[in-house]
Amino acid sequence: MSVGVLLVHAFPLDARMWDDQVGSLEAPVVAPSLPGFGGTAPAPGGVMTMDVAATRCLGALDGAGVDRAVVCGLSMGGYVAFELWRRARDRVAGLVLANTRAEADAPEAAARRRALADRLRLEGNVLVDDPPPLLSDGASEALRARVRATIADQPAAAIAAAALGMAERPDSTPDLVSIDVPTLVVTSDRDVLIPPDVTAAIAGAIRGAELVTIADAGHLSNLERPEAFSRLLLDHATRCFAGR
């Protein structure tokens, strides 16, 4: 049985956000861009649900010949990881849930996502000049430019479709007690988009989960502290593969 690592990217980026991690892993690494992102075909019907995103990930695993994977999802990628657990837990050897939350959007948060989708469709990619708070105040200008450039590469329609899909995603909190694979929960002390205590609550609900807080990093912890994140990912994947 072939095992590997699946990396699921955050909103509104693409698979390139994982470049540092891909180079640090020896196991087969599958890092797909979700529908509409990174030049891929858009989601059908103009909404990238978490189910549609999970289907893309499973197809990528199949294409790479990977039977089971340690699934690492950051932010929106974490929402997709929960969907993969519900749909195909036999394919999941372990989980890394980073800077994410289990709860569904509250009504007001879902409304904001839908309003953003409307703006994107009417005005184009408005997130290039007004991105969400993905990085900490201490992030370098070079990293800020890299993130802005990646956002600029994404079609407004794809970002809108993802916003709509996240607005309607299910509550994953009831699924946490069913997770019985090795799980690492990662947060960062300067994440203002999903505060550390929100992500930490996931670890409290999964039996045996490990919680790690990365210092001096914002929401995109893998980009602000790539060496620390890569080491955590490598160590966790090694433990998961040793127990297969």
Secondary structure, DSSP 8 states (H G I E B T S, - for coil): --EEEEEE--TT--GGGGHHHHTT--S-EE----TTSTT----GGG---HHHHHHHHHHHHHHHT-SEEEEEEETHHHHHHHHHHHHHGGGEEEEEEES--SS---HHHHHHHHHHHHHHHHHS-TTTTS--S-S-TT--HHHHHHHHHHHHTS-HHHHHHHHHHHHT----GGGGGG--S-EEEEEETT-SSS-HHHHHHHHHHSTT-EEEEETT--S-HHHHSHHHHHHHHHHHHHHHHHT-
